[in-house]
Amino acid sequence: MTRYGQQFGPDFTFLGVPMCDLDDPLTYADAQVVILGAPFDGGTSARSGARFGPMAIRMRDYLPHDGERPSLALRTDGLKDLGVVDAGDVEMYSGDIEVALPALEAAVEKVTRSGAIPLILGGDHSVTFPDAKGVANVLGHGRISMIHFDAHADTGDIEFGSLWGHGQPMRRLIESGALRGDRFLQVGLRGYWPPPETLDWMAGQKMRSYEMTEIVHRGLGECLTEAFGIAMDDCDGVFLSVDIDVCDPGHAPGTGTPEPGGLSARELLDAVRRICLELPVVGMDVVEVAPPYDHAEITAALANRVVLEALSALARKKQDERDGTRWDPSQPLLDGRPRPDPDLPHHSSHLGHH
């Protein structure tokens, strides 16, 4: 595969991590996570622009792009501790979905075969079909479950005369046999789509979909705990797919199909952290960031932090497994750090006093 760097605009990596070339396995031999861009919005049914999502997610940070990001909460650096590298964008022409999606599937499969976790920056949600299928092609069809954050079920059949699009990848994944319907967990659904006949199909596949009313009534934490139990029953790993429109448009306006009444940014970040700490995540994508509709880049900033939260949690999980420790979310920020010896003289400056 020819390496294109960023398909649109200047060539830079996610927050300055090292570049790699998928045609040269030595460049990612030691990486535990390989970032791929999927600059594709040819499956969009309404507002396009998600093809610029990978570039926006990579760049949106107020700190130096130096390949380092120590997490205050998790006390680890996901970028460095996991050896994260960035393979740039897969070339995906948005005018030909039947060529673009297989190119992405091949790239994801190559990363998975190397032993690294593929982390894909979308792109509209149609890219999740090749993302999850590429992982399943290596780890086994029916052996990975899906945890899917979204306002929409994305289980349509034929939409606008096509089998392919951002409203259909979950149906296509189940129909292909790559993923099982009864190990498909959806979080954050709401609004006025899909229609009853599509919901009937979902029920027939034994999918588990948590609509926002249930989440508000039961609590997000309880719903996630239940979902985790289902996800790990007779499966070896989890693919995590985050559509940024799972969040309320007040937190993520820059997306193709915004739906009021969603999760807050804090709830999404906490959920992603928990998933990556507690479950064996084998692949992940973050999709539907459409910069042309963003305001003050807050959607891109949230997506950037979703990626960082996942990487930080994966690194913390690795550290805990290595050291036999367990991360304590109640631990005060400065706990365990050196403090001044109370027996030593304390020097203070009194600015403004003579």
C-alpha positions in Angstrom: 0.0 0.0 0.0 1.4 3.4 -1.0 1.7 5.6 2.0 -0.1 8.9 1.4 0.4 10.6 4.8 -2.6 12.9 5.2 -4.8 12.7 2.2 -5.8 16.3 2.6 -3.6 19.1 3.7 -0.1 19.0 5.3 1.4 15.8 6.5 1.6 15.3 10.3 0.9 12.5 12.7 -1.4 12.2 15.7 0.1 14.6 18.3 3.5 14.0 16.9 3.9 10.3 17.4 6.4 8.6 15.0 5.3 7.8 11.4 5.2 4.3 10.1 4.8 2.7 6.7 2.5 -0.3 6.4 4.7 -1.6 3.6 7.6 -1.7 5.9 6.8 -3.9 9.0 10.0 -2.9 10.7 8.5 0.6 11.2 5.8 -0.7 13.4 7.3 -3.9 14.7 7.4 -2.7 18.3 4.1 -0.7 18.3 1.1 -1.8 20.3 -1.2 0.6 18.6 -1.1 1.8 15.0 -3.2 4.8 14.0 -4.9 4.8 10.6 -6.8 7.6 8.9 -10.0 6.8 7.0 -10.7 10.1 5.2 -14.0 9.0 3.7 -17.5 10.4 3.6 -18.9 8.8 0.5 -21.5 6.9 2.7 -22.9 10.1 4.2 -26.7 10.5 3.8 -27.0 14.2 4.9 -24.2 16.6 5.8 -20.8 15.5 4.3 -17.4 16.7 5.6 -16.2 13.7 7.7 -13.5 13.1 5.1 -11.6 15.9 6.9 -12.1 14.2 10.3 -8.8 12.4 10.6 -6.8 15.6 10.0 -8.9 17.5 12.6 -8.6 14.8 15.2 -4.8 14.5 14.7 -4.2 18.2 15.1 -6.7 19.5 17.7 -4.6 20.1 20.8 -3.3 23.2 22.5 -0.1 21.4 23.7 3.0 20.8 21.7 2.8 17.9 19.2 5.7 16.1 20.8 4.5 12.5 21.0 3.9 12.7 24.7 0.7 13.0 26.8 1.0 11.9 30.4 -2.5 11.4 31.8 -3.2 13.2 35.1 -5.8 10.7 36.2 -4.3 7.4 35.0 -0.6 8.3 35.7 0.6 6.9 32.5 1.5 8.2 29.0 -0.5 6.3 26.4 1.5 7.6 23.4 4.9 6.6 24.8 4.1 3.6 27.0 2.3 1.8 24.1 4.7 2.8 21.4 1.9 4.4 19.3 2.7 5.1 15.7 0.7 6.7 12.8 0.5 5.1 9.4 -1.2 8.1 7.8 -4.4 7.9 5.8 -5.5 5.0 3.7 -6.2 6.4 0.2 -10.0 6.4 0.0 -11.8 8.1 -2.8 -15.2 9.2 -1.5 -16.7 8.8 -5.0 -16.3 5.0 -5.1 -17.3 3.2 -1.9 -16.8 -0.3 -3.3 -13.1 0.5 -3.9 -12.5 2.6 -0.8 -13.8 0.2 1.8 -11.8 -2.9 0.7 -8.6 -0.7 0.8 -9.3 0.2 4.4 -10.1 -3.5 5.3 -6.7 -4.6 3.9 -4.9 -2.0 5.9 -6.6 -2.9 9.1 -6.0 -6.5 8.5 -2.3 -5.9 8.0 -2.1 -4.0 11.3 -4.0 -6.7 13.2 -1.7 -9.4 11.8 1.3 -7.6 13.1 -0.1 -8.0 16.7 -0.9 -4.3 17.1 -4.3 -2.7 17.8 -5.6 -0.7 14.9 -7.1 2.6 15.9 -8.9 4.2 13.0 -9.8 7.9 12.7 -12.9 8.4 10.5 -14.5 9.2 8.2 -18.2 8.5 8.2 -19.5 5.4 9.9 -19.5 3.3 6.8 -15.8 2.7 7.6 -16.7 0.6 10.6 -17.6 -2.3 8.3 -14.0 -2.7 7.0 -12.5 -1.7 10.4 -14.3 -4.5 12.4 -14.2 -7.0 9.5 -10.5 -6.5 9.0 -9.9 -7.4 12.7 -12.3 -10.3 12.6 -10.6 -11.7 9.4 -7.5 -12.2 11.6 -8.9 -13.0 15.0 -11.8 -15.1 13.8 -15.3 -14.4 12.5 -17.7 -14.5 15.5 -14.9 -14.2 18.0 -15.0 -10.5 18.7 -17.9 -8.5 20.1 -18.9 -4.9 19.3 -19.5 -2.0 21.7 -21.0 0.7 19.6 -21.6 4.3 20.8 -24.0 6.1 18.6 -27.3 8.1 18.4 -28.3 5.8 15.5 -28.4 2.0 15.2 -26.8 2.0 11.7 -28.6 -1.2 10.9 -30.5 0.0 7.7 -30.7 -2.4 4.8 -31.1 -0.4 1.5 -30.8 3.3 2.0 -31.0 5.7 -1.0 -30.9 2.7 -3.3 -27.5 1.4 -1.9 -26.5 -1.5 0.3 -23.5 0.6 1.5 -23.5 3.8 3.6 -23.1 5.2 7.1 -26.5 4.0 8.1 -25.9 0.3 7.3 -22.4 -1.0 8.5 -23.7 -2.8 11.5 -26.2 -4.8 9.5 -23.6 -5.6 6.9 -21.1 -6.8 9.6 -23.7 -9.2 11.1 -24.8 -10.4 7.7 -21.2 -11.1 6.7 -20.7 -13.3 9.7 -17.8 -11.3 10.9 -19.6 -10.3 14.0 -22.5 -11.9 15.9 -25.7 -10.1 16.5 -26.0 -11.5 20.0 -22.7 -9.9 20.9 -23.5 -6.5 19.5 -24.0 -3.8 22.2 -25.2 -0.4 21.2 -25.1 2.6 23.6 -26.8 6.0 23.3 -29.5 5.4 20.7 -32.3 8.0 20.5 -34.5 10.0 18.2 -36.6 8.9 15.3 -34.7 6.4 13.2 -34.6 3.5 12.4 -38.2 2.5 11.6 -40.1 -0.4 13.3 -39.2 -3.0 10.6 -35.5 -2.4 11.2 -35.9 -2.7 14.9 -37.7 -6.0 14.3 -34.6 -7.2 12.3 -32.3 -6.1 15.2 -34.4 -8.0 17.7 -34.3 -11.1 15.5 -30.5 -10.9 15.6 -30.6 -10.7 19.4 -28.8 -7.3 19.4 -28.8 -5.4 22.7 -29.4 -1.7 22.2 -29.5 0.8 25.1 -31.6 3.8 24.2 -31.1 7.0 26.1 -34.3 6.7 28.1 -33.1 3.4 29.5 -29.7 4.8 30.2 -31.1 7.8 32.1 -33.5 5.5 34.1 -30.9 2.8 35.0 -27.7 4.9 34.9 -24.9 4.6 32.4 -22.7 2.7 34.7 -25.2 -0.1 35.3 -25.9 -0.4 31.6 -22.2 -0.7 30.8 -21.7 -3.4 33.4 -24.5 -5.4 31.8 -23.1 -4.8 28.4 -19.6 -5.9 29.4 -20.9 -9.3 30.6 -22.6 -9.9 27.3 -19.7 -8.7 25.3 -17.2 -11.2 26.9 -19.5 -14.2 26.9 -17.9 -16.6 24.4 -15.9 -13.9 22.7 -12.1 -13.2 22.8 -12.0 -9.5 22.3 -14.0 -6.3 21.8 -14.1 -3.8 18.9 -15.0 -0.3 20.2 -16.7 2.0 17.7 -17.4 5.6 18.8 -19.7 7.8 16.6 -19.2 11.3 18.0 -22.9 12.0 17.6 -23.5 9.8 20.6 -22.9 13.0 22.5 -25.4 15.8 22.6 -24.9 18.4 19.8 -24.1 20.9 22.5 -20.9 18.9 23.1 -20.4 17.7 19.5 -22.0 19.9 16.9 -19.6 19.1 14.1 -21.2 15.9 12.8 -23.3 14.9 9.9 -26.5 13.8 11.7 -26.7 15.6 15.1 -29.5 14.3 17.4 -30.3 16.3 20.6 -30.5 14.5 24.0 -27.3 12.5 24.0 -24.4 11.7 26.4 -22.2 14.5 27.8 -18.5 14.7 26.9 -17.6 13.6 30.4 -19.9 10.5 30.2 -18.4 9.4 26.9 -14.8 9.9 28.1 -15.5 8.0 31.3 -17.2 5.1 29.4 -14.3 4.8 26.9 -11.8 4.8 29.8 -13.7 2.1 31.6 -14.0 -0.1 28.5 -10.3 0.1 27.7 -9.4 -0.6 31.4 -11.7 -3.5 31.9 -12.0 -5.3 28.5 -9.6 -6.8 25.9 -10.0 -4.1 23.2 -8.6 -5.4 19.9 -9.6 -2.6 17.6 -11.3 0.9 17.8 -12.5 3.6 15.6 -13.8 7.2 16.2 -16.0 8.4 13.4 -18.4 11.1 12.1 -16.3 14.2 13.0 -17.3 16.7 10.3 -15.1 19.8 10.7 -17.2 22.1 8.3 -20.0 22.0 10.9 -17.9 22.3 14.0 -18.0 25.3 16.3 -14.7 26.4 17.9 -13.4 22.9 17.1 -15.0 21.5 20.2 -16.1 18.3 18.3 -12.6 17.7 17.1 -11.2 18.4 20.5 -13.6 15.8 22.1 -12.7 13.2 19.5 -9.0 13.8 20.1 -9.6 13.2 23.8 -11.6 10.1 23.1 -8.5 8.7 21.4 -6.2 9.8 24.2 -8.5 8.5 26.9 -8.5 5.1 25.2 -4.7 5.0 24.8 -4.1 6.2 28.4 -6.5 3.4 29.7 -4.8 0.8 27.5 -1.4 1.8 28.9 -2.7 1.8 32.4 -4.1 -1.7 32.0 -0.8 -2.8 30.7 1.0 -1.2 33.6 -1.3 -2.8 36.2 -1.0 -6.2 34.6 2.8 -5.9 34.7 3.1 -4.5 38.2 0.2 -6.4 39.8 -1.5 -3.1 40.7 -5.0 -1.8 40.3 -5.8 1.8 39.3 -7.8 3.6 42.0 -10.1 6.3 40.7 -10.5 7.8 44.2 -6.8 8.5 44.6 -6.1 12.3 45.0 -4.1 13.8 42.2 -0.9 14.4 44.2 -1.1 11.3 46.4 2.3 9.5 46.6 4.4 12.4 45.3 7.3 13.8 47.3 6.3 16.5 49.8 8.5 19.0 51.7 10.1 17.7 54.9 8.2 19.5 57.7 11.5 19.6 59.7 13.3 21.6 57.0 13.1 25.4 57.0 10.3 26.7 54.8 11.1 29.7 52.6 8.4 31.9 51.2 8.5 35.1 49.3 6.3 38.0 50.3 5.8 39.8 47.1 4.6 43.4 47.5 5.8 43.6 51.2 8.8 45.7 52.3 
